[in-house]
């Protein structure tokens, strides 16, 4: 059964596309057959995918209204995981992405404005009774602001054991269609910890098949 992970935050600039891209590669590196969907009109995730030469993850063109039919199609094709990127708003693209998910990942920067606004996203996720976890993004590791953000978010739900830190390697990876782990040992360690946490929440391990195409 294909598992659906949706990346959601009503506030823009939280690092949703960076999370979607990097978590997809963490999954493919472990032998999973993964497909991406980009419901964000900015299409950052799709642009990242188009720079890639590797065959897995796949990508599916989709709209909010065709989402459920597309998910049924990818389930028939034997995908292990679908990761959906959503916009930073309350449009149908966001709500439909949440409605179909098995797990919601809510990325958040550790700043006061981001933490103050996180309740709106939590409310939207809870409206559809979906399990969710937090991932702190663009953080300075072990800084006071990151530790304070971890304390705040932990009051509302489960928090990933590491952060997507404020590293140049992540920005470069999004520009090149790669993963920060390819050039940055510290980023690789972060991603290992976060992915294991995600996988324990939602996934079973399966072997990978490949072949690059849009579906």
C-alpha positions as CSV (number, residue, x, y, z in Angstrom):
1,X,0.0,0.0,0.0
2,X,1.4,3.4,-1.0
3,X,1.9,5.7,1.9
4,X,1.2,9.4,1.5
5,X,3.3,12.1,3.2
6,X,2.2,15.7,2.8
7,X,4.4,18.6,3.7
8,X,2.3,21.5,5.0
9,X,2.6,24.9,6.7
10,X,0.2,27.8,6.1
11,X,3.1,30.2,6.4
12,X,5.4,30.5,3.4
13,X,9.2,30.2,3.5
14,X,9.2,27.3,6.0
15,X,11.3,25.0,3.8
16,X,8.5,22.7,2.6
17,X,10.0,22.0,-0.8
18,X,13.5,21.4,0.7
19,X,12.0,18.9,3.1
20,X,10.0,17.2,0.3
21,X,13.1,16.8,-2.0
22,X,15.5,15.6,0.7
23,X,13.1,13.2,2.4
24,X,12.3,11.7,-1.1
25,X,16.0,11.0,-1.6
26,X,16.4,9.6,1.8
27,X,13.6,7.1,0.9
28,X,15.1,6.3,-2.5
29,X,18.5,5.7,-1.0
30,X,16.9,3.0,1.1
31,X,15.4,1.2,-1.8
32,X,11.9,2.7,-1.9
33,X,10.0,3.5,-5.0
34,X,8.9,7.1,-4.5
35,X,6.8,9.6,-6.4
36,X,6.5,13.3,-5.9
37,X,3.6,15.7,-6.4
38,X,3.8,19.4,-6.3
39,X,0.6,21.3,-5.5
40,X,2.5,24.6,-4.9
41,X,2.0,27.0,-7.8
42,X,5.6,28.1,-7.4
43,X,6.7,24.6,-8.5
44,X,10.0,24.6,-6.6
45,X,9.9,20.8,-6.1
46,X,9.1,20.2,-9.7
47,X,12.0,22.4,-10.8
48,X,14.3,20.5,-8.5
49,X,13.2,17.2,-9.9
50,X,13.6,18.4,-13.5
51,X,17.4,19.0,-12.8
52,X,17.8,15.4,-11.9
53,X,19.2,12.6,-14.1
54,X,18.5,9.7,-11.7
55,X,15.4,7.6,-12.3
56,X,13.9,7.6,-8.8
57,X,12.0,9.5,-7.4
58,X,9.3,9.8,-10.1
59,X,7.1,12.9,-10.6
60,X,3.4,13.1,-11.2
61,X,1.6,16.2,-12.7
62,X,-1.4,16.8,-10.5
63,X,-4.1,19.3,-9.5
64,X,-6.2,19.4,-6.4
65,X,-9.2,18.1,-8.3
66,X,-7.3,15.2,-9.9
67,X,-5.4,14.3,-6.8
68,X,-7.4,11.3,-5.5
69,X,-7.6,9.7,-9.0
70,X,-3.8,10.2,-9.4
71,X,-3.1,8.6,-6.0
72,X,-5.3,5.6,-7.0
73,X,-3.2,5.2,-10.2
74,X,0.1,5.3,-8.4
75,X,-1.1,2.7,-5.9
76,X,-1.9,0.4,-8.8
77,X,1.7,1.0,-10.0
78,X,3.2,-0.2,-6.8
79,X,4.8,2.9,-5.4
80,X,5.9,2.7,-1.8
81,X,5.7,6.4,-1.0
82,X,4.2,9.5,-2.4
83,X,5.4,12.9,-1.0
84,X,3.2,15.9,-1.7
85,X,4.4,19.5,-1.5
86,X,1.8,22.1,-0.7
87,X,1.6,25.9,-0.8
88,X,1.8,28.2,2.2
89,X,-1.9,29.1,2.2
90,X,-5.4,27.7,2.9
91,X,-6.3,27.0,-0.8
92,X,-7.8,23.8,-2.0
93,X,-4.3,22.7,-3.0
94,X,-3.3,22.7,0.7
95,X,-6.5,21.2,2.0
96,X,-6.7,18.4,-0.5
97,X,-3.0,17.6,0.1
98,X,-3.8,17.2,3.8
99,X,-7.0,15.2,3.3
100,X,-5.2,12.4,1.4
101,X,-2.2,12.1,3.7
102,X,-1.2,9.3,6.1
103,X,1.2,11.6,7.8
104,X,1.6,15.4,7.8
105,X,5.1,16.9,8.2
106,X,5.0,20.5,9.4
107,X,8.3,22.2,8.9
108,X,8.9,25.4,10.8
109,X,11.7,27.9,11.2
110,X,12.6,28.6,14.8
111,X,11.6,32.3,14.7
112,X,8.9,34.0,16.8
113,X,6.7,34.8,13.8
114,X,6.8,31.3,12.5
115,X,6.1,29.8,15.9
116,X,3.3,32.2,16.6
117,X,1.6,31.2,13.3
118,X,2.0,27.4,13.7
119,X,-1.3,27.0,15.4
120,X,-3.2,27.8,12.2
121,X,-1.5,24.9,10.5
122,X,-2.1,22.6,13.4
123,X,-5.8,23.5,13.4
124,X,-6.1,22.7,9.7
125,X,-4.4,19.4,10.1
126,X,-6.5,18.5,13.2
127,X,-9.7,19.4,11.3
128,X,-9.0,16.3,9.1
129,X,-7.8,14.2,12.0
130,X,-4.4,13.5,10.5
131,X,-1.3,12.5,12.4
132,X,1.5,15.0,12.2
133,X,5.1,15.7,13.2
134,X,7.2,18.8,13.3
135,X,10.6,19.4,11.7
136,X,12.6,22.5,12.6
137,X,14.2,24.1,9.5
138,X,16.8,26.8,8.8
139,X,18.1,26.5,12.3
140,X,21.6,27.1,13.8
141,X,22.4,23.8,15.4
142,X,22.2,23.8,19.2
143,X,21.5,27.5,19.3
144,X,19.3,29.0,22.0
145,X,16.6,29.9,19.4
146,X,16.6,26.3,18.1
147,X,16.3,24.9,21.6
148,X,13.5,27.2,22.5
149,X,11.6,26.4,19.3
150,X,12.0,22.7,20.1
151,X,10.5,23.3,23.5
152,X,7.5,25.2,22.0
153,X,6.7,22.7,19.3
154,X,7.0,19.7,21.5
155,X,4.1,21.0,23.5
156,X,1.9,20.5,20.4
157,X,3.1,17.2,19.0
158,X,6.0,15.0,18.1
159,X,9.2,16.7,17.0
160,X,11.9,15.2,14.8
161,X,15.1,14.5,16.7
162,X,17.3,16.7,14.5
163,X,16.9,19.9,12.4
164,X,17.3,20.9,8.8
165,X,20.0,23.4,9.6
166,X,20.8,26.7,8.0
167,X,23.5,25.3,5.6
168,X,24.6,26.4,2.2
169,X,24.5,22.7,1.2
170,X,20.7,22.6,1.3
171,X,20.4,25.7,-0.9
172,X,22.9,24.3,-3.4
173,X,21.1,21.0,-3.5
174,X,17.8,22.6,-4.3
175,X,19.5,24.5,-7.2
176,X,21.2,21.3,-8.5
177,X,18.6,18.6,-8.2
178,X,20.6,16.8,-5.5
179,X,20.7,16.2,-1.8
180,X,22.8,18.1,0.8
181,X,24.1,14.8,2.0
182,X,26.2,14.5,-1.2
183,X,28.6,17.3,-0.1
184,X,27.9,17.8,3.6
185,X,28.6,15.2,6.3
186,X,26.7,17.2,8.9
187,X,23.6,17.5,6.7
188,X,23.8,13.7,6.1
189,X,23.7,13.1,9.8
190,X,20.7,15.4,10.2
191,X,18.8,13.7,7.4
192,X,19.6,10.2,8.7
193,X,18.1,11.0,12.1
194,X,15.0,12.8,10.7
195,X,14.3,10.1,8.1
196,X,14.5,7.2,10.6
197,X,12.0,9.2,12.8
198,X,9.6,9.6,9.8
199,X,10.0,6.0,8.6
200,X,9.1,4.7,12.1
201,X,5.9,6.7,11.9
202,X,4.6,5.6,8.6
203,X,6.6,3.3,6.4
204,X,7.5,-0.4,5.8
205,X,10.7,-1.2,3.9
206,X,10.4,-2.5,0.3
207,X,12.7,-2.9,-2.6
208,X,13.0,-0.3,-5.3
209,X,12.2,-0.3,-9.0
210,X,13.0,2.6,-11.3
211,X,12.5,4.4,-14.6
212,X,12.2,8.2,-14.9
213,X,9.0,9.6,-16.2
214,X,6.2,11.9,-15.4
215,X,2.9,10.1,-14.6
